[in-house]
Amino acid sequence: LCDYGALPMKQTGFTLIELMIAMALGLIIAASATLLFLSGQRNLVLQNSANSLQDDQSFGLSYLTSHIRLANLNNNLATVKPDVAKSGIIFNKNNLPSGVTSRADFNDKYSSLTTEDESNFTSTGAVKNDQLVIQYRPAEVGGFDCAGGKIDSRNEFIVERYFVRADNSPANHETTAQEKKVLACAAGRYSIPEEGATATLDSTLYNNGEIILKRVELFKVRFLVQEGAAKKYMTLEDYVDPTSDQPRILSVQLAVISRASDTSTESTVPVAPTFKLWSDFEVTLNSGQPRRYLRTPIVQTVALRNALGDR
């Protein structure tokens, strides 16, 4: 018998080259999965930021428009324009009854006007924020003015001033003056003076008021006016121009640009976006911003139902 010895065992496994290829493929797959995950996370953050911004705008503008609809309420005249006593939109002291005392700088600082406060946007030049001041006589007691003051009398007029100011408690990353801007409302009131008597417009109209909408970078106003048989829109700045005919106002159109609360690193969020607020008014964000934010414009038209009669 022949002894051939023990038969050799068959070797199995990966060669070094096969192992390196497998590791490389594994790393590519893992990297692709990580990129997809991170992209999904960024998209989710961006979507949440957009949803939060829209929710804030919707709530803030709904509150604002609900009050502006009250302009000229319970007035004995339907005409809304300058120099008409008790007119629902206040442009100067003449819109207050003759017996009502206000601050000496009321016309320059606390009436409806284009302010000296420059926004973060440019058009043909620097774009400034507007201020809107309305008044109305409440139909019932128990409600609240825009600053949270309780209305406990029908024998007085409520005056509400909507304007842009700095936030006294900004977020830690909001370090520039423009990042701290908010839309606020201050409210005052005056009792209806008897013939020959006097009354005083409350000093609360002149303070910082309460915040309606945070992170507002632009607030603009224009009016739909009645000019003969025709109607047209006029910006607040054009309307208060001394050379303007200043026809009666039928509705108010508000334009707001606000931004998200958190910064973004997404390249899809433009550094200097352009927004068309209405057909003949386009604004562009100033370049050189320290941080990138998602921004959204919103335009709301409010018909002054208390100013549509006697036409």
KOLMI-563178 format. One record per residue (C-alpha): residue in one letter; x negated, y negated, z negated. Coordinates in steps of 0.5 Angstrom, whole numbers, padded with zeros to 4 digits, always signed. Layout:
! residues N
AXYZ
...
This chain:
! residues 311
L+0000+0000+0000
C-0002-0007+0002
D-0002-0012-0003
Y-0001-0019+0000
G-0001-0023-0007
A+0005-0028-0009
L+0008-0031-0003
P+0007-0039-0003
M+0013-0043-0006
K+0017-0048-0001
Q+0015-0055-0003
T+0022-0060-0003
G+0022-0068-0005
F+0021-0075-0001
T+0014-0077+0001
L+0011-0084-0001
I+0014-0087+0006
E+0021-0084+0005
L+0021-0087-0002
M+0019-0094+0000
I+0024-0094+0005
A+0029-0092+0001
M+0027-0097-0005
A+0027-0103+0001
L+0034-0101+0003
G+0036-0101-0004
L+0033-0108-0005
I+0037-0111+0001
I+0043-0108-0001
A+0043-0110-0008
A+0040-0117-0006
S+0046-0117-0001
A+0051-0116-0006
T+0048-0121-0011
L+0049-0126-0005
L+0056-0124-0004
F+0057-0125-0012
L+0054-0131-0012
S+0058-0134-0006
G+0064-0132-0009
Q+0063-0135-0016
R+0061-0141-0012
N+0067-0141-0008
L+0071-0140-0014
V+0068-0145-0018
L+0070-0150-0012
Q+0077-0148-0012
N+0078-0148-0019
S+0075-0155-0019
A+0080-0157-0013
N+0086-0154-0016
S+0084-0158-0023
L+0083-0165-0019
Q+0090-0164-0015
D+0093-0162-0022
D+0090-0169-0025
Q+0092-0173-0019
S+0099-0170-0019
F+0101-0171-0026
G+0098-0178-0027
L+0101-0181-0020
S+0108-0178-0022
Y+0107-0182-0029
L+0105-0188-0025
T+0110-0188-0020
S+0116-0186-0025
H+0114-0193-0028
I+0113-0197-0022
R+0120-0195-0020
L+0123-0199-0026
A+0120-0205-0023
N+0126-0211-0023
L+0130-0206-0027
N+0136-0210-0030
N+0134-0217-0026
N+0140-0221-0024
L+0136-0222-0017
A+0134-0217-0012
T+0128-0221-0009
V+0121-0219-0011
K+0116-0224-0009
P+0111-0230-0012
D+0114-0236-0016
V+0121-0232-0017
A+0122-0232-0025
K+0123-0224-0027
S+0121-0222-0021
G+0119-0214-0021
I+0112-0215-0019
I+0108-0221-0023
F+0103-0225-0019
N+0103-0231-0023
K+0106-0235-0029
N+0112-0237-0025
N+0114-0230-0025
L+0115-0230-0032
P+0121-0235-0035
S+0119-0242-0036
G+0120-0241-0044
V+0115-0235-0044
T+0108-0237-0046
S+0102-0233-0044
R+0094-0233-0044
A+0091-0239-0040
D+0087-0234-0035
F+0094-0230-0034
N+0094-0232-0026
D+0086-0230-0026
K+0086-0224-0030
Y+0093-0221-0032
S+0097-0221-0025
S+0097-0217-0019
L+0091-0218-0015
T+0085-0216-0012
T+0080-0216-0018
E+0072-0217-0018
D+0071-0210-0020
E+0067-0207-0014
S+0069-0199-0013
N+0064-0194-0011
F+0066-0195-0003
T+0065-0199+0003
S+0069-0201+0009
T+0067-0207+0013
G+0064-0209+0006
A+0064-0207-0001
V+0071-0205-0003
K+0074-0208-0010
N+0079-0205-0014
D+0086-0207-0015
Q+0091-0209-0021
L+0098-0208-0021
V+0103-0212-0026
I+0110-0210-0026
Q+0116-0212-0031
Y+0123-0209-0032
R+0128-0210-0037
P+0130-0203-0040
A+0137-0200-0039
E+0137-0196-0046
V+0133-0196-0052
G+0129-0190-0054
G+0124-0189-0049
F+0116-0191-0048
D+0112-0196-0044
C+0106-0194-0040
A+0102-0195-0046
G+0106-0191-0051
G+0110-0196-0054
K+0117-0195-0056
I+0122-0199-0053
D+0127-0201-0059
S+0131-0206-0055
R+0134-0208-0049
N+0134-0216-0050
E+0127-0216-0048
F+0122-0215-0041
I+0117-0210-0041
V+0111-0212-0037
E+0106-0206-0035
R+0099-0208-0032
Y+0095-0202-0028
F+0088-0203-0027
V+0081-0199-0027
R+0076-0200-0033
A+0071-0196-0036
D+0072-0190-0040
N+0070-0191-0048
S+0069-0183-0048
P+0066-0181-0042
A+0063-0174-0041
N+0056-0173-0043
H+0054-0172-0035
E+0058-0179-0033
T+0052-0184-0034
T+0053-0189-0029
A+0058-0194-0029
Q+0062-0191-0023
E+0062-0184-0026
K+0066-0187-0032
K+0072-0191-0029
V+0079-0189-0030
L+0086-0192-0029
A+0089-0195-0035
C+0095-0198-0037
A+0096-0204-0042
A+0103-0206-0044
G+0106-0212-0047
R+0113-0215-0048
Y+0117-0221-0049
S+0124-0223-0051
I+0129-0226-0047
P+0129-0233-0049
E+0135-0237-0050
E+0136-0244-0046
G+0131-0248-0048
A+0128-0244-0053
T+0121-0240-0052
A+0118-0233-0053
T+0111-0230-0053
L+0108-0225-0048
D+0105-0220-0053
S+0097-0220-0053
T+0097-0212-0052
L+0098-0213-0045
Y+0091-0216-0045
N+0087-0210-0048
N+0084-0204-0045
G+0091-0200-0045
E+0092-0192-0045
I+0088-0188-0040
I+0093-0185-0034
L+0088-0182-0030
K+0081-0180-0031
R+0075-0181-0026
V+0078-0186-0021
E+0074-0189-0016
L+0078-0193-0012
F+0085-0196-0014
K+0089-0200-0008
V+0096-0203-0007
R+0099-0205-0001
F+0107-0207+0000
L+0112-0206+0005
V+0115-0213+0006
Q+0121-0216+0010
E+0119-0221+0015
G+0126-0223+0018
A+0129-0217+0021
A+0122-0213+0022
K+0118-0209+0016
K+0111-0209+0016
Y+0105-0207+0011
M+0101-0212+0007
T+0095-0211+0003
L+0095-0214-0004
E+0089-0218-0002
D+0093-0221+0004
Y+0099-0222+0001
V+0096-0226-0005
D+0092-0230+0000
P+0095-0237-0001
T+0096-0238+0007
S+0101-0232+0007
D+0108-0233+0008
Q+0109-0228+0002
P+0116-0225+0004
R+0120-0220+0000
I+0117-0214-0002
L+0121-0207-0001
S+0116-0202-0003
V+0109-0201-0006
Q+0104-0196-0003
L+0099-0194-0008
A+0092-0191-0006
V+0088-0187-0011
I+0081-0183-0010
S+0079-0179-0016
R+0074-0174-0017
A+0073-0167-0020
S+0070-0167-0027
D+0064-0162-0026
T+0059-0163-0021
S+0058-0159-0015
T+0052-0156-0012
E+0055-0154-0005
S+0053-0156+0001
T+0060-0156+0004
V+0062-0162-0001
P+0059-0168+0003
V+0054-0173-0001
A+0058-0179+0003
P+0065-0177+0005
T+0069-0182+0009
F+0077-0182+0007
K+0083-0186+0011
L+0087-0188+0006
W+0092-0191+0011
S+0092-0192+0019
D+0088-0198+0019
F+0084-0197+0012
E+0078-0193+0012
V+0073-0192+0006
T+0066-0189+0006
L+0063-0187-0001
N+0056-0191-0002
S+0050-0187-0001
G+0045-0185-0006
Q+0049-0182-0011
P+0046-0179-0017
R+0051-0173-0017
R+0055-0169-0012
Y+0063-0169-0014
L+0069-0166-0010
R+0073-0172-0009
T+0080-0173-0006
P+0085-0178-0004
I+0092-0179-0005
V+0097-0184-0003
Q+0104-0185-0006
T+0110-0190-0003
V+0115-0192-0009
A+0121-0195-0006
L+0123-0201-0011
R+0131-0199-0011
N+0132-0205-0016
A+0129-0210-0010
L+0134-0207-0004
G+0140-0211-0005
D+0142-0218-0002
R+0139-0217+0005
